[in-house]
Amino acid sequence: MRKLIVSEFVTLDGVIQAPGGKDEDRDGGFEHGGWTWPYWHDDIGNSFVALMKDTDAFLLGRRTYVTHAEAFEPMPVGDKFGDLMNAPKKYVVSRTLEEPIWRDTTIIRDNVIESVRQLKEQPGKNILTDGSSQLVHDLMKHDLVDELHMVLYPLTLGSGKRLFPDGVYATFSLVSATPYPTGVVGLHYVRKRS
């Protein structure tokens, strides 16, 4: 069975909203977009590239999908990061997206949890979810997350979309903790199931 991995940039207080850009996601009046940039280090990017070596599919919520598609679809063939992001199959959960805007995309409109279960049972490499807070909450509630790859940033924002939903009890085992020179720590956890 394929593993479903959630990979997130996260603050000490669990916020994952708009890490990459000021106007990326202003839901709820969020004013702290782009909070990762002061702490960036190339080793963080290298760890993501390593994660992608065993990944052949993205599973994303609509907003994250659109943000990624607009950033990566236009990149020319031969762009190292563009090639990395454009190569996997994409699955987007949306009832409002009319047509795919990123190559090799399947839209999941209904029966999301069952569709994800079936996707995990298909042959292939890992399935990666990033951003997509509402989708991640549903995946956690239905115990579909196998691993967490969190990049923990040394700040609190006090508000914003959170990584973990309320009311979900889950245990994980720490596989590795990798400190980066800017105070960020990469954390890799595997789901413990009885």
Secondary structure, DSSP 8 states (H G I E B T S, - for coil): ---EEEEEEEETT-B-S--S-TTS--GGG---TTTTGGG--HHHHHHHHHHHTTEEEEEEEHHHHHHHHHHHTTS-TT-HHHHHHHSSEEEEE-SS--S--SSSEEEE-S-HHHHHHHHHHSSSSEEEEES-HHHHHHHHHTT---EEEEEEES---SSS-BSS-TT---EEEEEEEEE-TTS-EEEEEEEE--
